[in-house]
């Protein structure tokens, strides 16, 4: 019997998978439930208030209408296929209290759509997947969470409103009676666990609010005098909630999820962690307290809460199984929450509640919206899928395979980061997915799609021919309707919703039975066997249940299905050359239902199942290719076989000329052949970094390699069939070419000219060079030939101009001829001559200027050798190829008295053996030497000072110049101001020889110091003296040092015992000074006499409290022994004389209170009057 039960599960899973999109429908209900911020624009809104948006998508273009039940809003929209329509719900639909409200939001469409709802405000956001009416049930459990929120703690004046755990129920038909059993007391006083009923109109909402977690509250439709059981929509959540250890101090968010009917709960779930968070919380809610649950093969940790649910934290994947239906809910925690309650700085996110779907209920394609509201920073999609289907998964049309295995299961999971916007995910097999996102104290999350179906009561299409069942069908197939029930019935009424009479079957006989979860399920067949046209259909089977419940004995089982035409199969292909990948492209169409599977038969025994495969054939030739496709309904069609020809490619081949030399043409010759077709394109890759060349001719052509080396040249050819050859590689060795160079000598007509080769080559084989010199000499003779093959030859020329060239050939045959070089053979009679430019004004230690006037009878002077003082060989300087008129200069040694003469010698050359000599006298005068010591740094207030230079020179005169200085050398800082100034002194002898000296004089700003106003301090106390200065680099000197802890610091501590005046002198780093002073008045300790004798004898007649008069505003009070005040004064300039109201007080002891103020403590004691 166990095998039968498992077989049924697998059949059911296949049906549910094929059904696809049971969260798609044409009718939906939702409500704008309570949110802590109220609705935007309403008088009770906090801040900006909240907003509700609907996100609507469809597989095909369709029309959508959104209405509020009270008629306050109605609008119609167009939805484009695979896109997202966003509809803003008006704030008037908001429900902020407990009770009944005709504010249900009704969404209808012409074609199936999927709808998501989102209620959000600034940092308070929640979203849910909506369930179509045909998947709704009649019995629900609300699932919420512990109701704790920062909106209840009064920490924000904008959030001092309470937040609540909530659920809302919406009627889909008039006369709907709902029984509600709250698990906690409701806001209107209804106690926990006490059932009550509400009667609702179509679209009417009942919202329940509680200060406590409403998990476990039961909401069900029942039979009443108003009518039979009707389908209802239920939503659970919170107007604002904190999840985790931070309690009401943590950031909070609203929760908003549509509740799944009890009838569609599953027994197998796989969970994956929410990406970017440190941990999640999971609740496993039981349909029965005796349900046996395992988490990753073991019993759940912790006990069963209220006999209803298990709760645990998780950081990993989980495989959850049960023997009875369960619902698993995943919670995101408050921002900053770490496992074990540690606070995580920098965490991003906030509370969220997501109802998970069991792996028995899957989809194979979903279009969803990853919203950016409100200020979402990171969007994610979690996907649970069988590992075998991972290769077929795609995101937005692109393959996505970054999945990880779920341990100890056949499933894999992915946590996919996506951008905000519309996304399409699909696979060849069913999967579960959730969409969610996090921002700073912000979150949203919902099931991306779900396939909800009652696994014990359902209708499917039955193909009588092969006994297969499916949820949707095809136009070319006969079907019966098959009904599965968990009980035997004695009556079935089949209503096809097409206006025809219902088909009633009394006492039907089951066509089969199986056992599932210890429960017998029976199957019945509708006697009608028919075909359908393309379109959407609904059927309702009304059956009699012998065991009546709160809905009575009759049950309605609804089945919505689609019938589609089979696909029209068509495909194309490209690149049919042997050895290449042939690209096959599916071009099939399938009406309103998408094509789901493809099976390609390539005609060579191989197949593929992707939509647009790439296939490589093992041999050239002809092949018959076929394609078979099925759409979402399982409707299949095959193409006619198409013959394709896999052509043989051409064969590439080539040769090249030799030798191959750098920078010189290498000739390439194509030798390629093509067995099929003609070659029309040649693609050459020379392997040297130059662009690949594509030629349209096979004619030989040249290519030049820029450098030596081994190159791999490749040729690829293409024929007129579009087939390209394999690459034909051929190594080409390119040899270096000599770099030709030689030296031209300086020569005259008498010289035998020596030429010197300087040629080189990259491979260092210069020893193997061969040479060919051409001297360009028309006067050459056999004894003095014009051509030479030597490395460094000699040749004799007549005076004149010649063009010389050299050709060098390497051992590999690579030759290069130099550009011709011009050679001048100078005349044999040079004339040496140098003149002095200013012979009368020559000073020692200063440059003397000469001019070259040497010449030759033909050509040029090639070399000038000048000795500026023949008695000092070190003064010799050689000038190569000096131009006529070239300026020469020389500085003779310093002398400071008398005069001296030097003899200059010049030798002029026109070649190696042709020269001339000349000498001239140079008469020099003494030059002065001037120095002066570095001037000190001046302060701006310094007196003017005369700068005195030191002079070693013949008679003459000097003058100063520069800012702040007189011509005779007096520097005045008051004139220059603060800064650094260049001072120049020039001394000139009577012979006009001069010396100049420069010096920089610095004028520094003087320091500024103040000590503030005079002050008073108490004797025995300390005070830090704090001068205010304009420079941090100062030294200090305080006088007098009496009462100071230091007299040479910036802030000494003063504790004088007497009145005193302190003076501080501050000195800058350059000696500039400033002074300030401050007077200190010391309030000395009071000396209070304990006796005085006011008897008029002039001795001790007054109570003289020493130093009290120096305390401004002091206060003195004196009392007799009865507490009567007998004396009081403010200030004590006139001491007490012992009188009270003009009369002397009697002798005795009196009690005083002296408040000196000014920081001194109050003094209390007694004084005795004696007479």
Buried (B, 14 or more C-beta within 10 A) or exposed (E): EEEEBEEBBEBBBBBBBBBBBBBBBBBBBBBBBBBBBBBBEBEEBBBEBBBBBBBBBBBBBBBBEBBBBBEEBEEEBEBEBBBBBBBEBBBBBBBBEBEBBBBBBBBBBBBBBBBBBBBBBBBBBBBBBBBBBBBBBBBBBBBBBBBBBBBBBEEEEEBEBBBBBBBBBBBBBBBBBBBBBBBBBBBEEBEBEEEEEBBBBBBBBBBBBBBBBBBBBBBBBBBBEBBBBBBBBBBBBBBBBBBBBBEBEBBBBBBBBBBBBBBBBBBBBBBBBBBBBBBBBBBBBBBEEEBEBEBBEEEBEEEBBEEBBBBBBBEEBBBBBBBBBBBBBBBBBBBBBBEEEEEBEEBBBBBBBBBBBBBBBBBBBBBBBBBBBBEBBBBBBBBBBBBEBBEBBBBBEEEBEEBEEBEEBEBBBBBBEBEBEBBBBBBBBBBBBBBBBBBBBBBBBBBBBBBBBBBBBBBBBBBEEEEBBBBBBBBEBEBBBBBBBBBBBEBBBBBBEEEEEEBEBEEBEBEEEBEBBEEBBBBBBBEEEEEBEEEBBBBBBBBBBEEEBBBEBBBBBBBBBBBBBBBEBBBEBEEBBBBBEBBBEBEBEBBBBBBBBBBBBBBBEEEBEBBBBEBEBEEBBEBEBBBBBBBBBBBBBBBEEBEBEBBBBBBBBBEBEEBBBBBBEBEBEBEBEBEBBEBBBBBBBBBBEEEEEEBEEBEEBEBBBEEBBEBEBBBBBBBEBBBBBEEBEBEBEBBBBBEBBBEBBBBBBBBEBEBEBEBBBBEEBBEEBEBBBBBBBEEBEEEBBBEBEEBBBEBBBEBBEBEBBBBBBBBBEBBBBBEEBEBBBBBBBBBBBBEBEEEEEBBBBBEBEBBBBBBBBBBBBBBBBBBBBEEEEEBBEEBEEBEEEBEBEBEBEBBBEEEBEBEBBBBBBBBBEBBBEBEBEBEBBBBBBBEBEEBEBBBBEBEBBEBEBEBBBBEBEBEBEBBBBBEEBBBBBEEBEEBEBEBEBBBBBEBEBBBEBEBEBBBBBBBEBBBEEEEBBBBEEEBEBEBEBBBEEBBBBBBEEBBBEEBEBBEBEBBBEEEBEBEBBBBBEBBBBBEBBBEBEBBBBBEBBEEBBBBEEEEBBBBBBEBBBBBEEBBBBBBBEEEEEBBEBEEBEEBBBBEBEEEBBEEEEBBBBBBBBBEBEEBEEBBEBEE
